[in-house]
Each structure stands twice: as C-alpha cells, then as structure tokens.
Amino acid sequence: MEEIKDMLPEEEETSIVTFTDENGEDVSFEYLDCIEYEGKEYLCLLPEEEGANEIVILEVEPVDEDNENYLTVEDEATLDAVYAIFKDRFKDILVFED
C-alpha cells in the first residue's frame, strides 16, 4: 500500500490522538475514521511512527457520560468486517493491497 499519509486529501485537517499503553508509554496515532458495526463503535487509526502503513482498529467502550476505554479487537471476523467498511469508505482516496 502506498503511504496512507501521502494519499489523504491535503485540505483535511488531521487529528492526532495519544493513548497510554499497558507499559505506561504514550503512543500517538492519526485519527482516520470511526465506524459503527453491530452496535459498537470502532476507531480506525494510523500510528504516527515513520513508515507506518498498517491501520489499527480499537473498540470504543463507553465507561460513563464523559469517559471511554479503547480496547484491542481480538475477534478476526470483527476486524475483517470493520476493515472492509473502512476500505469501502476510502476506496476513492486510498489504494489497498489485498
């Protein structure tokens, strides 16, 4: 896949989100999309590190009115379905390798 960052429209402002991982390290991502699938929301993110081309998908778990957790998606079928929706939404912007 070509560099995703290079293919996103330039006029769109990018949003950077930073999470703290299980080791207490801050990890930054570029926000790409939020997708609803089977009643849940999933964030599609691109790691900020140089050369990153693999999209990260995290499940949004509401905690209360103001807070939410972001969980790693373990189910391959869910990952595939959310990624398929993402690919469909960005098919006119990005070139995907199968």
Sequence and secondary structure as in RCSB ss.txt:
>XXXX:A:sequence
MEEIKDMLPEEEETSIVTFTDENGEDVSFEYLDCIEYEGKEYLCLLPEEEGANEIVILEVEPVDEDNENYLTVED
EATLDAVYAIFKDRFKDILVFED
>XXXX:A:secstr
   HHHHS TTS  EEEEEE TTS EEEEEEEEEEEETTEEEEEEEE STT    EEEEEEE SSS EEEEE   
HHHHHHHHHHHHHHTTTT     
